[in-house]
Amino acid sequence: MNTEVTGARGASVPGAAGLAAAGGIGAPTVPGAASRPNVLSLSIKDQAGLYAAYMPFLHRGGIFVPSNRPFRLGEQVFLVLSLLDRPQKYQIAGQVAWITPVGTPNKTPGIGIHLPDDDNGRNLRRAVEEILGKTIESGRPSQTL
């Protein structure tokens, strides 16, 4: 499995199973200040990495992004995703729908981002499911289940 994650400032923390992880980078939370979504960048290099990251059990699909940074369920995040050798970068504004905390045995810490109900989300879901094909139904363990 070959994936790479970077945050807006390029900070990275090694994850498990060949994953490189980075915390989401956003403006510090200051009371009364407008907050902006955290920006994450994920590059998935092969089909095994995509299978491990994809979350088909979410209504609109989702992508798991390794990170040691704490997030909250429902938090807005912005993901720039590269899939395999495709030149297109998918830019997704989604919400945190899954959290695997640091210290969870045998799991990479990170978040699951629920894909949005817009053209970007639908196009990404279509591309992922096209790449994975029947592999989605294999029942093999992933980063989340």
Buried (B, 14 or more C-beta within 10 A) or exposed (E): BBBBBBBBEEBBBEBEBBBBBBBBBBEEEEEEEEEEBBBBBBBBBBBBBBBBBBBBEBEBBBBBBBBBBEBEEEBBBBBBBBBBEEEEEBEBBBBBBBBBEEEEEEBBBBBBBBBBEEEBBBBBBEBBBEBBEEBBEEEEEBBBE
